[in-house]
Amino acid sequence: MGRVIAAILGAIGKFLLSKGASEGAKKVIKEEIKHEAKEALKDEVKDLTQAMINEAFEAVKGVVDEAGQEMKKEANRKATELRVIATGSPNPTAPRQPDFKDYYQRKIPFRPVICKLLCFADKNPVLGKRRLPAPQPGPDEEIKYRVLELRQLAAAIAFDLLDHAIDNHSFIKSEVAFKRDGTAYMNGLQPKRIGQTYWRKPRQSVSPDIAIVENRFQPPSKDNLFAVVDFKFKNDRIDGDQIKRYDDTFTKPKVSIVRMPEDCPPCEDLEKKKKTGDAGTDTDKDKKQPRRKR
């Protein structure tokens, strides 16, 4: 089932990049996503059924919906109080690249939500292919590929889908490109994309994996940015030059790194955690309320 879930996630990413901006969040749930995933898998998964496709689709939707509900429940307060729900790494002294421990220890809001989606991406990476060089190039040479597990892409799609699922009112924005003066490239409340990919960015820009805004009804800006976060999955190395560019653009106190799994609660605990209480509504206190007449 993991391969089917990954295919659904990849198909959702293509949909968000090609049609999500114009058609809006409510139309992300589309039969064409299931159809594209099924077409991608027909030669790879034996005995593939529509029931398997439907189950995988519901698994992705369920994780993202649950993350959105938890986020709105946790943040049903004034945006300036996000620091109240900010938490640091549960394991900041883990040995991977200890020189950056200040970034691991930095407190960020929504860590359980972030880690839930990182666990999902780690378990269900989108699969890609890289062509291997032929030992003796020629017209009859068989083309061979190496399969890649793209966890960063799976995470980018999951956080983008979370934003679309709540009408682009997520506190967490996926793969936003920023000018070096801190100005974000946005189309309204959605990150501006170049082509149908998350990775093409304007020249000289910086692009953390996620940006956490203080007011979710406003786009990211220097005055509306709680933190930027870079993800590092197992075997990923931290680029010191990249982190310095983040520090120069956003100021060091706003830059955080989340290593997966070191800086998250155990994934099993996040999966077992039951939803409790009301998820909150979109009539949050960070919207200005009209003054009452006396």
C-alpha positions, -999 to 999 in steps of 0.1 A, spaced: 0 0 0 30 23 6 38 25 -31 2 34 -39 1 61 -13 33 75 -27 18 76 -62 -13 93 -49 9 119 -32 29 125 -64 -3 129 -84 -17 154 -59 16 174 -62 12 176 -100 -24 187 -96 -15 214 -71 13 227 -93 -7 227 -125 -43 235 -114 -45 241 -77 -38 279 -79 -65 285 -104 -92 261 -93 -88 266 -55 -87 243 -25 -121 228 -27 -114 211 -61 -82 194 -49 -103 162 -42 -105 150 -78 -111 117 -95 -84 127 -120 -58 124 -92 -68 88 -86 -68 82 -123 -33 96 -127 -19 75 -98 -36 44 -112 -20 50 -147 14 55 -131 12 22 -112 -5 -1 -137 29 -16 -148 44 -17 -113 18 -30 -89 3 -64 -96 -35 -68 -90 -39 -31 -86 -76 -23 -79 -97 8 -76 -103 0 -40 -66 2 -33 -64 36 -51 -94 48 -31 -79 36 2 -46 53 -5 -63 85 -14 -82 85 18 -51 78 38 -34 109 24 -65 130 29 -70 117 64 -35 126 75 -37 161 60 -72 167 74 -61 156 109 -30 179 107 -52 208 97 -76 201 126 -48 199 151 -33 231 138 -65 251 140 -72 237 175 -37 245 187 -38 280 173 -73 292 181 -58 322 197 -43 356 188 -14 351 163 10 370 186 6 341 211 22 315 188 52 316 211 30 301 238 26 269 218 62 269 204 83 239 214 119 229 209 135 196 198 129 167 222 164 155 214 186 185 206 218 168 217 215 140 190 249 137 174 241 146 138 260 179 131 261 192 167 275 226 155 240 236 145 224 227 179 211 263 184 189 258 153 176 224 166 168 239 200 149 268 186 112 267 196 87 267 168 49 264 169 30 234 155 59 210 160 35 180 164 17 189 132 50 194 113 64 161 126 32 143 117 36 153 81 73 146 81 67 111 94 42 106 66 66 119 40 94 97 54 73 66 53 58 74 18 84 91 -3 74 100 -38 95 78 -62 115 93 -90 139 80 -116 174 90 -126 189 78 -158 222 58 -153 250 64 -178 254 35 -203 287 17 -201 289 17 -239 265 42 -254 248 31 -285 214 28 -302 209 -8 -289 220 -1 -253 193 -7 -228 184 25 -208 187 19 -171 174 40 -142 180 43 -105 149 47 -84 150 77 -60 130 81 -28 121 118 -28 112 126 8 117 163 5 92 163 -24 67 143 -4 70 168 24 66 198 1 34 183 -14 20 174 21 24 209 34 11 225 2 -19 202 3 -25 212 40 -26 249 29 -50 242 0 -72 220 22 -80 250 45 -85 276 17 -48 288 18 -52 299 54 -26 276 69 0 291 92 25 269 74 35 278 38 54 253 17 85 262 -4 81 300 -4 108 318 -23 120 351 -7 141 379 -20 172 386 0 154 416 16 128 392 30 100 400 4 81 368 -5 72 358 -40 34 352 -36 2 351 -56 -21 363 -29 -19 338 -2 -3 311 -24 35 308 -30 44 318 -66 57 288 -86 79 288 -117 68 260 -139 52 228 -126 78 221 -99 86 232 -63 123 235 -70 127 263 -96 132 296 -79 140 332 -89 177 339 -91 193 350 -58 163 340 -38 162 318 -7 136 291 -1 133 274 33 112 242 33 84 260 52 76 294 64 54 299 95 34 331 95 20 349 125 -13 359 108 -26 332 85 -49 355 67 -20 375 54 9 364 31 44 360 45 64 392 49 91 406 72 63 418 95 43 385 93 69 358 98 73 338 130 99 313 117 114 296 87 123 259 90 146 236 70 140 199 71 168 173 72 158 136 67 181 108 75 215 111 58 208 147 47 236 171 55 232 207 67 247 233 43 263 260 65 263 285 36 226 279 31 219 285 67 240 317 67 219 330 38 188 323 59 203 341 88 212 371 66 176 372 51 154 365 81 177 371 112 191 342 130 164 339 158 138 331 131 157 302 115 152 267 127 162 232 116 141 200 121 160 168 117 139 138 110 136 117 132 159 133 159 139 165 165 104 149 164 85 128 188 85 91 178 63 87 147 44 58 164 33 82 191 20 107 166 1 80 147 -15 67 179 -24 101 192 -62 105 192 -80 136 181 -97 153 210 -120 183 212 -132 207 185 -109 216 157 -117 253 158 -132 275 131 -120 300 106 -135 328 127 -103 330 146 -93 359 168 -65 370 144 -93 385 121 -101 421 131 -135 423 147 -157 454 140 -160 478 169 -192 476 189 -213 507 188 -221 522 222 
